[in-house]
Amino acid sequence: MKQFILIGLLLSLLFINFEIGKGNESVSLQIIYPASNEILQLTGKPFYLLGNINVQNALLRVNNIETQIDPDGAFLVYTDPLLFEENGIEKGKFIFEVTFNGQKQTIEKVYNIHKRIETTPIDVLDIDKRWDNSPSQNLTVEVNETVTIEVKSAPELDLYYRVEGFVENFPLYETKIVNKYLRQDAIFGEGFSGINDTVYGIYRGSFIVTKQINNATITVEGKNKNGGRVAYQLPGKISTLSESLPLVVKTKYDSNRIVGRYGNGLGYSLFLEEGIRLLVTGKEGSSYKCKLSKDESIFVNEKSIEILPPGTAIPHSTVDIVRTSDNDKNVNIQLGFTERLPYKIVQENFPQSLKLIVYNVTSNIDFIFYDKKSDFVKEITWNQPKENVLEVIIFLNQKTHWGYDAFYDGNIFNLRINKPAKRNSTFLFFGNQLKGRTIVLDPGHKPETGAVGPRGTLERDVNFAITKKLEKLLKDNGANVFLTHNGEGLSLINRKKRVNSFNTEMSISIHNNAVPQNVNPLKHNGTSVYYYYRQAFPLAKIIHSNFVKNLGLNDFGLYWDNLYMCRIPESISLLVEPAFMIIPSQEKNLLDDNFQQKIAELLLNSIEQFYEEYSE
């Protein structure tokens, strides 16, 4: 189960048990999920609950929704809570009505509720503290940079704000937010639809910081039509960088590389090695904004960098030579810089190529040396599309990408590109393309449980059982197989390093699925495959096709996804979710030895098909 949707399910072992009836007719109801201490977030969508009853032939209704029960008592229901308020706290109630042997019993399960954001009532003169009133964190900006202010309050107010150190009042203008979909439902469920939620009373405005300030407060003030007043000091304060001395930072060591993000808390832009200097142009909360080019920046967490003395020279290098060196397994592209620089690598398929983008560099390239032991590299070209940005494009002779490793050796940059695996020899139609291949299998989860099924089945146990079956099949076919762990478990942050320690061509992380809360699992479930780097896409397509054709489950999709176990550029790495742990019938299948064996055989056949089609 993918790690970013597991937060609630990780608490699922806090089972809730109820007993109904007495003596020989006692019925035990066990709620597996949500856990008893779960706080449910209202979104306009129902919630799902899963668990089991210890008797056969019982009838179950939850909040008057008829619920299908498997013969062994496992159930899954998707329904709205009954909302009420208790001591000023929002609550949600689920009423379980069980009919067994002619008796009808009811029990109630109550959860704390987080209400969704709604329009503030017109008579409430206050700022809604649940909204992301911004700046919510301290900001550091350059002089003449624009800052945007946003707050939520009642509609139809006359609001303005004051910034400490400025005489004038700055206006805020009312707008609205229209929500048509939920993020989790757009990814795994109904798509960009399903709700129609409009929130009024969102006020926004921008101003230009025209002078030096330090920890300046921002105060929002205003009134309604009746003269009632509102005042609120935003939590974030504003400071400016020095106008005379640049601020430069240097990245620290991180075995998984330091992440440079497109924005504070936003998606991954690039990965940074130790010792790369960056020019700071601002700070938002705990993230430094660092300049890559005139119109590109990244955000880096303050824990990942070392602040250099004010006035340190800004990062910059020239480059004049590109060299290639060739061997049986890969080709290495080298560029010599005077210091380590940030870079990004982009894979292209038509034609097969890798584009190396390097920042804070000016080209003086006079020579490109080709090691012509093979024609794996067709050609290398370069250009400087904008100031301080260099692009080097390496055109390749291959059907698909097979991974790469990018790293610095001192200040020498190396891009080591894997050649396609060599085909094993065959005679007529006989041959084994798996013999001698190095493959790493990752049994998903442990020490954490992963998803938990209605019967209490732990995803990590099923993942490991399927992994061991696939390991045996691969070894029986002559492959060299390694596991990231052999049942003892391994923290996620250490698994990439373990995969790369085996110098593998391929790694597959084996999971089984659940959906985030508010997505309807009765409708949206089935088999799916996930990849990140383009070299894994062909194998992902093959596995996905074989799963859909042969497992008898819904097609839940083939996804590009920013998952940790897919972000291993050195090999063909992907993650599979053959079935859904939280669906009673699929959980039952996953407990069946024959079904586990079928998954393993489909993975074996898919891997072999990939080597048949893409080795050269």
Summary of the structure (lengths in Angstrom):
residues: 616
radius of gyration: 28.8
end to end distance: 34.0
largest distance: 91.0
contacts: 2014
relative contact order: 0.11
helix: 15%
strand: 43%
